[in-house]
Amino acid sequence: MSDDWDKIAKYEKAISKKYGKEAIINPSSNWDEEKEKDYIDQSITREQKQQHNDEQNEKQEVDGFLVSKKLLNKEKKNRTCPVCDEFSFELKDDLYMEKFECCYGCYIQHIEHRSERWLKGWRPNKENK
């Protein structure tokens, strides 16, 4: 039996030499009531987030198709530019649609450096597009 303890001591000494004293310390020696409380609080928070994500990923039937509830709750944004009638999936167009009611391309072509005129109501004719 003492032979086993000697082997364990040799292994611990080698590990300590190679990786440092922290590698052989018992993890529970640094654990206290405050850390336990923090761990429990974090576990509860993580479980609540997981439950929320599970609810959002739950599928719902829409017109014969199963669709994630997360997708159904999003606001439907108009993705078609009213100036050029182009449909866009680009995120940068969202900014210009919100502020100027046009896509990025129309902003560059018609509004850049002339935003006052645009905000007063000027819009290009069919020929100007």
N, C-alpha and C positions, 0 to 999 in steps of 0.2 A: 504494500500500500504506500509506504514512504517513497518507493521508487517512482510511483505515479506522480506524487507531489513534487518530486525533484524534476521530473520531465515538464510538468506544468510550469514550475518556477523558471526553468530554462527557456521555455517558449515565451513566457511573459517578459523575461529579461531581453530576449532577442527582439520581440515586437516593440518593447519600450525603446530599445536602442535605435531601431530602424524608423519607427513612426512617432515616437515621443510618449511621454507619460500619459497623455490623454487617451491613448489607444487601449490602455489596460485598466482604466478606471471603470468601476461599476456604474452604469448610467443612473441607477437609483440613488447614488450617494449625493447627487446634486439636486435631487427632486425634493420640493417642499409643498406645503399646503397652497401657497400662492400660485405656484406653477401648475398645480393640479386644477385649481379653480380656473385659471386662464385656459388650460387645455379643454376643460369641459365647456366653457363659453365658446371657444373656437369650434368645438365639435357641434354644438347646437347651431351656431351660425352656418356652418358648412351644410348641415342637414337641411336647414331652412332654404338655403340657396338651391340645393339639389332638388328639393320638393318643388320649388318655384320653377326650375328649369324643366322638370318632368311634366308639370302642368302646361307649360308653354309648348313643349314638344308633343303634347297629346294630339292625336289626329282627330279630325272632324270631317264628316262626309259633306262634300259640296258638289252638287251636280254629278253624282256618281263617282267622284274621286275623293281619296283621303288626302286632306291638306292639314298641315301643321297649324295649330291655333295661333302660333306666333306670327305666321304670315297673314292670318285673317284680321289681326288686331292693328296692323299697320295702316296708316292713312294712305289712301290712294292718291298719288301725286300725278298731276298731269305731266306727261313726258313728251308731249308734242309742242313744238315751238309755234305760237300763233302767228309769227312773222313769216317764217319760211316753211312751215308745216312739216318739218323734219322731226322724226322720233329719235330720242336719244336715251342711252343708258348711262352716259357719263355723269359722274358725281359733280364735276365742276359746273355742269349745266344747271344743277339744282339751285346754286347760289344766284345765278343770273335770272333764273325763272322766278325766284322769290322777289328779287329786287327790281328787275327791269321787265319781267314777263316776256323773256326771249331767251334763246340758247346762247352759248358762248360765241359761236360764229357770228350770229346776228349782232351781238354786243360789239364785237371787234369791227364789224362792217358798218354798223349804223349808229352806235351809241358812244363809243370811246371818244373822249374829248368833246362830246356834244350831249352830255347827259341832261343838262338843263332843258334843252329843247325836247328831249325824249320824255322827261318827267312832266312837261307841260302838255303832253298829249300828241306830239308829232309822231307819225308812223310812216314808213316808206310806202310808196305806191307799188302796184304790181310790177311796173316797169323798173323800179329801183331795186327790186330784189335781185 
